[in-house]
Amino acid sequence: MGVAAPVSCVLALGVGGVRGCGGAGGGAGSGAPIAMERGCAGVLMNTAIAKAHDPVRMARAMKLAVESGREAFLAGRMPRKLYSASPSSPAAGLIG
């Protein structure tokens, strides 16, 4: 189930020191960056590629998805806020 079951993904992070995820889930590239952003070292994705209409293109998409997720993890996300949203841009100079 991969990222569709985030608890199992997190549990996989602690098993034997291996930081992997048992599949990106969903058969699309959208699950791979989520797994990588959570700290997984890699994502298994055989079925998504093997059963795609264009396996070569899907493999390329998965590669880019994994790379983007890893870069996001290494960059570090901004701190989460426990309150409602507030603008990060200045309001001065806005039209209207």
ChimeraX commands (.cxc) that place a marker at each C-alpha (Angstrom):
marker #1 position 0.00,0.00,0.00 radius 0.5
marker #1 position 2.97,2.30,0.38 radius 0.5
marker #1 position 2.14,5.90,1.16 radius 0.5
marker #1 position -1.56,5.01,1.26 radius 0.5
marker #1 position -0.71,3.37,4.61 radius 0.5
marker #1 position 1.61,5.95,6.22 radius 0.5
marker #1 position 1.82,4.03,9.51 radius 0.5
marker #1 position 3.38,1.02,7.80 radius 0.5
marker #1 position 5.71,3.36,5.94 radius 0.5
marker #1 position 6.89,4.90,9.20 radius 0.5
marker #1 position 7.20,1.45,10.80 radius 0.5
marker #1 position 9.38,0.35,7.88 radius 0.5
marker #1 position 11.76,3.18,8.71 radius 0.5
marker #1 position 12.77,1.51,11.97 radius 0.5
marker #1 position 13.08,-2.14,10.91 radius 0.5
marker #1 position 16.73,-3.21,10.95 radius 0.5
marker #1 position 17.94,0.31,10.33 radius 0.5
marker #1 position 16.52,0.21,6.79 radius 0.5
marker #1 position 14.78,3.38,5.70 radius 0.5
marker #1 position 12.68,2.17,2.82 radius 0.5
marker #1 position 9.03,2.14,1.91 radius 0.5
marker #1 position 7.20,-0.87,0.55 radius 0.5
marker #1 position 5.98,0.76,-2.64 radius 0.5
marker #1 position 4.88,4.18,-3.76 radius 0.5
marker #1 position 1.27,3.06,-3.90 radius 0.5
marker #1 position -1.43,4.01,-6.35 radius 0.5
marker #1 position 0.40,3.18,-9.55 radius 0.5
marker #1 position 1.35,6.81,-10.13 radius 0.5
marker #1 position 4.37,8.95,-9.37 radius 0.5
marker #1 position 2.50,11.07,-6.82 radius 0.5
marker #1 position 3.23,8.75,-3.87 radius 0.5
marker #1 position 7.00,8.61,-4.38 radius 0.5
marker #1 position 7.85,12.19,-3.33 radius 0.5
marker #1 position 5.64,11.88,-0.25 radius 0.5
marker #1 position 7.56,8.79,0.86 radius 0.5
marker #1 position 10.88,10.50,0.20 radius 0.5
marker #1 position 9.78,13.67,2.05 radius 0.5
marker #1 position 9.05,11.49,5.09 radius 0.5
marker #1 position 12.65,10.33,5.14 radius 0.5
marker #1 position 12.56,7.05,3.21 radius 0.5
marker #1 position 15.82,6.18,1.51 radius 0.5
marker #1 position 14.06,4.63,-1.45 radius 0.5
marker #1 position 10.74,3.50,-2.87 radius 0.5
marker #1 position 9.83,0.15,-4.45 radius 0.5
marker #1 position 7.72,0.66,-7.55 radius 0.5
marker #1 position 7.87,-2.34,-9.88 radius 0.5
marker #1 position 4.14,-2.74,-10.55 radius 0.5
marker #1 position 3.53,0.94,-11.32 radius 0.5
marker #1 position 6.20,0.83,-14.02 radius 0.5
marker #1 position 5.56,-2.68,-15.34 radius 0.5
marker #1 position 1.80,-2.16,-15.80 radius 0.5
marker #1 position 1.93,1.42,-17.14 radius 0.5
marker #1 position 0.81,2.08,-20.72 radius 0.5
marker #1 position 4.27,3.55,-21.37 radius 0.5
marker #1 position 6.69,1.89,-18.92 radius 0.5
marker #1 position 9.72,3.91,-20.03 radius 0.5
marker #1 position 7.91,7.20,-19.50 radius 0.5
marker #1 position 6.55,6.01,-16.12 radius 0.5
marker #1 position 10.07,5.00,-15.02 radius 0.5
marker #1 position 11.31,8.48,-15.93 radius 0.5
marker #1 position 8.40,10.08,-14.05 radius 0.5
marker #1 position 9.11,7.94,-10.97 radius 0.5
marker #1 position 12.79,8.87,-11.09 radius 0.5
marker #1 position 11.95,12.58,-11.13 radius 0.5
marker #1 position 9.36,12.12,-8.38 radius 0.5
marker #1 position 11.84,10.33,-6.11 radius 0.5
marker #1 position 14.52,12.94,-6.78 radius 0.5
marker #1 position 12.16,15.83,-6.04 radius 0.5
marker #1 position 10.96,14.23,-2.81 radius 0.5
marker #1 position 14.52,13.61,-1.65 radius 0.5
marker #1 position 15.55,17.19,-2.45 radius 0.5
marker #1 position 12.55,18.47,-0.49 radius 0.5
marker #1 position 13.51,16.28,2.49 radius 0.5
marker #1 position 17.10,17.49,2.42 radius 0.5
marker #1 position 16.02,21.13,2.05 radius 0.5
marker #1 position 13.87,20.87,5.17 radius 0.5
marker #1 position 10.34,22.14,5.35 radius 0.5
marker #1 position 9.30,25.36,7.00 radius 0.5
marker #1 position 8.04,24.97,10.57 radius 0.5
marker #1 position 4.41,23.89,10.87 radius 0.5
marker #1 position 2.05,26.40,12.46 radius 0.5
marker #1 position -0.59,25.38,14.95 radius 0.5
marker #1 position -2.82,28.33,14.12 radius 0.5
marker #1 position -4.70,29.66,11.10 radius 0.5
marker #1 position -2.96,30.87,7.99 radius 0.5
marker #1 position -1.45,34.31,7.73 radius 0.5
marker #1 position 0.07,36.00,4.66 radius 0.5
marker #1 position 3.82,35.80,4.31 radius 0.5
marker #1 position 3.94,38.66,1.80 radius 0.5
marker #1 position 3.53,42.30,2.82 radius 0.5
marker #1 position 0.06,43.77,2.26 radius 0.5
marker #1 position 1.49,47.21,1.38 radius 0.5
marker #1 position 1.29,48.10,-2.30 radius 0.5
marker #1 position -1.59,45.74,-3.16 radius 0.5
marker #1 position -4.25,47.02,-5.55 radius 0.5
marker #1 position -7.81,46.74,-4.29 radius 0.5
marker link #1:1,2 radius 0.2
marker link #1:2,3 radius 0.2
marker link #1:3,4 radius 0.2
marker link #1:4,5 radius 0.2
marker link #1:5,6 radius 0.2
marker link #1:6,7 radius 0.2
marker link #1:7,8 radius 0.2
marker link #1:8,9 radius 0.2
marker link #1:9,10 radius 0.2
marker link #1:10,11 radius 0.2
marker link #1:11,12 radius 0.2
marker link #1:12,13 radius 0.2
marker link #1:13,14 radius 0.2
marker link #1:14,15 radius 0.2
marker link #1:15,16 radius 0.2
marker link #1:16,17 radius 0.2
marker link #1:17,18 radius 0.2
marker link #1:18,19 radius 0.2
marker link #1:19,20 radius 0.2
marker link #1:20,21 radius 0.2
marker link #1:21,22 radius 0.2
marker link #1:22,23 radius 0.2
marker link #1:23,24 radius 0.2
marker link #1:24,25 radius 0.2
marker link #1:25,26 radius 0.2
marker link #1:26,27 radius 0.2
marker link #1:27,28 radius 0.2
marker link #1:28,29 radius 0.2
marker link #1:29,30 radius 0.2
marker link #1:30,31 radius 0.2
marker link #1:31,32 radius 0.2
marker link #1:32,33 radius 0.2
marker link #1:33,34 radius 0.2
marker link #1:34,35 radius 0.2
marker link #1:35,36 radius 0.2
marker link #1:36,37 radius 0.2
marker link #1:37,38 radius 0.2
marker link #1:38,39 radius 0.2
marker link #1:39,40 radius 0.2
marker link #1:40,41 radius 0.2
marker link #1:41,42 radius 0.2
marker link #1:42,43 radius 0.2
marker link #1:43,44 radius 0.2
marker link #1:44,45 radius 0.2
marker link #1:45,46 radius 0.2
marker link #1:46,47 radius 0.2
marker link #1:47,48 radius 0.2
marker link #1:48,49 radius 0.2
marker link #1:49,50 radius 0.2
marker link #1:50,51 radius 0.2
marker link #1:51,52 radius 0.2
marker link #1:52,53 radius 0.2
marker link #1:53,54 radius 0.2
marker link #1:54,55 radius 0.2
marker link #1:55,56 radius 0.2
marker link #1:56,57 radius 0.2
marker link #1:57,58 radius 0.2
marker link #1:58,59 radius 0.2
marker link #1:59,60 radius 0.2
marker link #1:60,61 radius 0.2
marker link #1:61,62 radius 0.2
marker link #1:62,63 radius 0.2
marker link #1:63,64 radius 0.2
marker link #1:64,65 radius 0.2
marker link #1:65,66 radius 0.2
marker link #1:66,67 radius 0.2
marker link #1:67,68 radius 0.2
marker link #1:68,69 radius 0.2
marker link #1:69,70 radius 0.2
marker link #1:70,71 radius 0.2
marker link #1:71,72 radius 0.2
marker link #1:72,73 radius 0.2
marker link #1:73,74 radius 0.2
marker link #1:74,75 radius 0.2
marker link #1:75,76 radius 0.2
marker link #1:76,77 radius 0.2
marker link #1:77,78 radius 0.2
marker link #1:78,79 radius 0.2
marker link #1:79,80 radius 0.2
marker link #1:80,81 radius 0.2
marker link #1:81,82 radius 0.2
marker link #1:82,83 radius 0.2
marker link #1:83,84 radius 0.2
marker link #1:84,85 radius 0.2
marker link #1:85,86 radius 0.2
marker link #1:86,87 radius 0.2
marker link #1:87,88 radius 0.2
marker link #1:88,89 radius 0.2
marker link #1:89,90 radius 0.2
marker link #1:90,91 radius 0.2
marker link #1:91,92 radius 0.2
marker link #1:92,93 radius 0.2
marker link #1:93,94 radius 0.2
marker link #1:94,95 radius 0.2
marker link #1:95,96 radius 0.2
view
